[in-house]
Amino acid sequence: MDAQVLEPLGARVTGLSLDAPPDDATAEAIVGLLADHGVVVVPAQDIDDTAFAAFLRCFGDPVFTVGETPVPGFDDLNVISNVGRTTPPRSTFHVDTSYVSSPPAYTALRAVTIPEAGGQTVFSNQYRALDTLPADLRARIEGRRMRHVVTGVDPGDGQEKEAWHPLVRPHPVSGRETLYLTTPARCAEIEGMDADETAETVAALHAHSTAPENCLRHTWAPGDVVMWDNGTVLHAADHSGVVGDRVMHRGMATGYGDPVSGTLSE
């Protein structure tokens, strides 16, 4: 397995076949790449959902967002598709399922159908976002938690719908501090701030995080498998200018194990 580091985040991995699950050493190397670089792109994988699901299980237990559309025959995977829609899907920069106390560490997409044009996925470098945060904004959020809430799906009765997470936290693998937030609609409250100050602070953090210099735009090719670390990146699909069908299969995995107080969740 060879890795080419991308800028301003990500790594492109070659010499790896996902026809069979990676061995422990390879999985550990991928975990390290994700912790350091946020996104791992594995191109030219002619695999089905059986192999894709087996790959994900190397990184923890599967996680499914209740309310999403499952892949037929694979209850742990869900479909992301524009097929049959009269309006493009909507996507803003976010972290997957951050409204639970132990969010999934990893998300991966398998390209099923690539559009003729458009449909990139964009990722932000949340290490860099924190490192370059203006000093006054950094001081405003230091030591504070934010309440994440669910929007857009209905998890159902008895399921978590909100959780508090630190805005600044050390990553459990790399140890580096990262900025943890999600789409503003899910950022309901910052500890010690009223609604107006919360909204103003979230807007500033989100705009800073997703500035072009902090982002990697991935243009999909047939056979691409892309995996990312939800603790180090935000992501969004760019649905503008899409020509043709765009179909992805998504899976998530618990990853790091039990959350560490003050890091993944509290």
C-alpha positions in Angstrom: 0.0 0.0 0.0 1.3 3.4 -1.0 -0.1 6.8 0.1 0.2 10.1 -1.7 -0.5 13.0 0.7 -2.9 15.6 -0.8 -3.3 19.3 0.1 -4.8 20.8 2.1 -6.0 17.4 3.4 -6.4 13.8 2.4 -4.3 10.9 1.1 -4.7 8.9 -2.1 -3.9 5.2 -1.5 -2.8 2.8 -4.3 -1.6 -0.8 -4.3 -4.6 -1.8 -2.2 -7.5 -4.1 -3.2 -10.7 -4.2 -1.2 -11.9 -7.4 -2.7 -11.0 -8.9 0.7 -10.9 -7.1 4.0 -7.5 -5.5 4.8 -5.4 -7.3 7.4 -4.9 -5.7 10.8 -1.6 -3.9 9.9 -3.2 -2.4 6.8 -6.3 -1.3 8.7 -4.2 0.2 11.4 -2.2 2.1 8.7 -5.5 3.4 7.2 -6.6 4.6 10.7 -3.3 6.5 11.0 -3.8 8.1 7.6 -7.3 9.1 8.5 -6.2 10.6 11.9 -3.4 12.6 10.2 -5.0 13.6 6.9 -8.8 13.3 7.4 -9.7 11.6 4.1 -8.5 8.4 2.3 -9.2 8.0 -1.4 -8.9 4.4 -2.7 -9.4 4.4 -6.5 -10.2 1.7 -9.0 -12.1 -0.7 -6.7 -14.4 -3.1 -8.6 -16.2 -4.2 -5.5 -19.8 -5.0 -4.5 -21.7 -4.1 -1.3 -20.6 -7.3 0.4 -17.0 -6.4 0.1 -17.7 -2.8 1.0 -19.5 -3.7 4.2 -16.7 -6.2 5.1 -14.2 -3.4 4.6 -16.1 -1.1 6.9 -16.4 -3.8 9.6 -12.6 -3.6 9.9 -13.0 -0.2 11.5 -15.7 -0.9 14.2 -19.3 -1.8 14.4 -21.6 -0.6 11.6 -23.8 2.5 12.3 -27.0 3.2 10.4 -28.8 6.6 10.6 -32.4 5.8 11.3 -34.6 7.5 8.7 -32.2 7.1 5.8 -32.9 4.8 2.8 -31.1 1.4 3.2 -29.4 -0.4 0.4 -31.6 -3.5 -0.5 -30.2 -6.5 1.2 -27.7 -4.4 3.3 -29.4 -2.9 6.3 -26.1 -1.3 7.5 -25.6 0.7 4.3 -27.7 3.5 2.9 -28.3 4.9 -0.6 -27.5 8.5 -1.6 -29.0 9.2 -5.0 -30.4 11.9 -7.2 -32.3 9.4 -9.5 -35.9 10.4 -10.0 -35.6 13.7 -8.2 -37.1 16.8 -9.8 -34.9 19.1 -7.6 -31.3 18.5 -6.6 -30.6 17.1 -3.2 -29.4 19.6 -0.6 -26.1 19.3 1.3 -24.3 21.7 3.6 -21.0 21.1 5.4 -21.7 18.7 8.3 -20.5 15.8 10.4 -22.5 12.6 10.2 -24.8 11.8 13.1 -23.2 14.2 15.6 -26.4 14.4 17.6 -25.7 11.2 19.4 -23.4 10.9 22.4 -21.0 8.5 20.6 -21.0 9.6 16.9 -19.6 7.2 14.3 -15.9 7.8 13.8 -15.8 6.9 10.1 -17.9 7.3 7.1 -17.2 5.8 3.6 -18.8 6.2 0.2 -18.7 3.7 -2.7 -19.2 5.2 -6.1 -22.1 3.2 -7.8 -23.0 5.6 -10.6 -21.0 8.6 -11.6 -22.7 11.6 -13.3 -21.4 12.9 -16.6 -20.5 16.2 -14.8 -20.5 17.7 -11.3 -21.3 15.9 -8.1 -18.0 16.5 -6.2 -17.7 15.9 -2.5 -15.9 18.6 -0.6 -14.0 18.1 2.7 -12.7 20.7 5.2 -9.6 20.4 7.3 -10.7 20.9 10.9 -7.2 20.8 12.3 -6.2 23.7 10.1 -9.5 25.4 10.8 -8.6 25.4 14.5 -4.9 26.3 14.0 -5.9 29.3 11.9 -8.8 30.5 14.0 -8.6 34.2 15.0 -7.4 34.5 18.6 -10.5 36.3 19.8 -12.8 33.6 18.3 -10.6 30.8 19.7 -10.8 32.4 23.2 -14.6 32.7 22.9 -15.1 28.9 22.4 -12.2 27.5 24.5 -13.5 25.0 27.1 -17.1 25.3 25.8 -19.4 22.5 24.6 -22.1 22.7 21.9 -25.5 21.0 21.8 -25.9 19.1 18.5 -29.5 18.3 17.5 -31.0 16.1 14.8 -32.6 17.6 11.6 -33.8 16.2 8.4 -34.5 12.7 9.6 -36.7 11.2 12.3 -34.7 8.7 14.5 -38.0 7.5 16.1 -39.0 7.0 19.7 -36.3 6.0 22.1 -33.5 7.2 19.9 -31.0 9.9 20.7 -31.8 13.3 19.2 -29.3 15.6 20.8 -25.9 15.5 22.5 -23.3 17.8 23.9 -19.8 17.8 22.5 -16.7 20.0 23.1 -16.0 22.5 20.4 -12.2 22.0 20.8 -11.0 18.5 21.6 -8.0 16.3 21.1 -8.3 13.6 18.5 -8.3 10.2 20.1 -5.7 8.8 17.7 -3.5 11.7 16.7 -3.8 13.7 19.9 -4.0 16.9 17.9 -6.7 19.4 18.8 -9.4 19.8 16.3 -12.5 22.0 15.8 -15.7 20.0 16.1 -18.9 21.4 14.7 -21.5 20.6 12.1 -24.1 22.3 9.9 -25.4 25.4 11.6 -29.0 24.1 11.6 -27.8 21.3 14.0 -25.7 23.6 16.2 -28.5 24.5 18.7 -26.6 25.9 21.7 -23.1 26.8 22.9 -22.6 26.5 26.6 -22.8 29.9 28.3 -24.1 31.7 25.3 -27.6 33.0 24.4 -29.3 32.2 21.1 -28.0 35.2 19.3 -24.4 34.8 20.4 -24.6 31.0 19.6 -25.8 31.8 16.1 -23.2 34.4 15.5 -20.4 32.2 16.8 -21.5 29.2 14.8 -21.7 31.2 11.6 -18.2 32.5 12.1 -16.8 29.1 12.9 -18.6 27.4 9.9 -17.5 30.1 7.4 -13.9 29.9 8.6 -13.8 26.1 8.5 -15.2 25.9 5.0 -13.1 28.6 3.4 -11.7 27.4 0.0 -8.1 27.2 1.4 -9.2 24.7 4.0 -11.0 22.4 1.6 -10.3 19.4 -0.7 -12.7 18.9 -3.6 -12.9 15.2 -4.7 -14.1 14.5 -8.2 -15.5 11.0 -8.4 -14.3 8.4 -10.8 -15.7 4.9 -11.4 -14.6 2.5 -8.6 -13.7 5.2 -6.1 -14.1 4.3 -2.4 -13.6 7.4 -0.2 -13.4 7.1 3.6 -13.1 10.0 6.1 -12.7 10.7 9.8 -15.6 12.5 11.2 -13.4 13.8 14.0 -11.2 15.8 11.6 -13.3 16.9 8.7 -16.6 18.4 7.7 -18.1 17.3 4.3 -20.7 18.3 1.8 -21.8 17.2 -1.6 -21.8 19.8 -4.4 -25.0 19.1 -6.3 -24.7 22.2 -8.5 -24.2 21.5 -12.2 -24.7 17.8 -11.9 -25.5 16.1 -15.3 -26.8 12.6 -15.1 -27.4 10.1 -12.3 -25.3 10.2 -9.1 -25.6 7.2 -6.9 -23.4 6.4 -3.8 -23.7 3.7 -1.2 -22.7 5.0 2.3 -21.6 3.1 5.4 -20.4 4.3 8.8 -18.4 2.6 11.6 -17.9 3.3 15.3 -14.2 3.4 15.0 -12.3 4.5 18.1 -14.2 2.4 20.6 -15.6 3.8 23.8 -15.6 7.6 23.7 -13.0 9.3 25.9 -14.3 12.0 28.2 -13.6 15.4 26.7 -12.6 14.1 23.3 -15.3 12.4 21.3 -18.2 13.2 23.6 -19.4 13.8 27.1 
